[in-house]
Amino acid sequence: MKKRFFWGGALVGELALLVALYRMYKDVEWRIFLVQGQQAERYADLHQEWLAYAGGMVLVGLALPFTIYFLVGALRRK
């Protein structure tokens, strides 16, 4: 029973983190669009931030299948 709650909570947490990272990613993408071609230093800073959010989404996305696998395994064992 505890494993089900743990893996269910982990899944909800990962999905919430993924959504939050995606929202920040899109915000930075919009700011890059507004600055593009005007201020090279600001563009480079925003691009670095954009890549960091993209990397975070990839890491969470890689962990998500394992969380789902362990959640399904915990739900099958009663």
N, C-alpha and C positions, 0 to 999 in steps of 0.2 A: 504494500500500500504506500509506503514512504517513497519507494522508487518511482512509482507512477506520478506522485506529486512533484518529486524532484525533477524528473525528465519533462513533465508537462510545464512546470515553471521555467525550466531551462529553455524550452521551445518558445514559450511566450516571450521570455526575455530576449532571446536571439532575434525573434521577429521584430520586436519593438526596437532593438538596437539597429537592425537592418533598415527599418523605416526611417529612424532618426538620421542615420548616416546618409541615406538617400536624399532626404530633405536638405541636409547641409550641403551635399554634393551638388544638387541642382541650384541651390542658392549661390554657391561659389561659381558654378558654371555661368550663371546669369551675370554675376559681377565681372567675370572674365570677358564676357561678350561686351559689356559696357565700356571696359577699359582698353580693350584690344586696339592696338595701333597708336595709343596715346601716351601711355607711360610704361616704358619697358620694364622698369624695376617693379612697379606694382603688379604688372602682368605676370612677371616671373614668380612673385610671392603668391599670387592667387593660384597660379598653375601648380605650384608646389603643394598648396593646401588641397587643391582639387585632386591631385594624385594620392595624397594621404587618405582622403575619404574613399577614393576608389579602392585603395589597398585594404582599407578596413572592411569595406563591403565584400571584397573577395575572401578575406579571412573568415568572416562570419558565414559567408555562403559555403565555404569549405567545411565548416563545423556543423552546419545545419543537417546534412544527410545523416551524420553519425548520431546526432541528437534524436532525429526521427526514428532511426533504426533502434536505438536503445529504448525509446518511449514505446514503440510498437512491441518490442520484446518484453517490456515490463507489463504491458497491458494483456499480452497473451498468457503470461504466467499468473495464474490466479491462486 
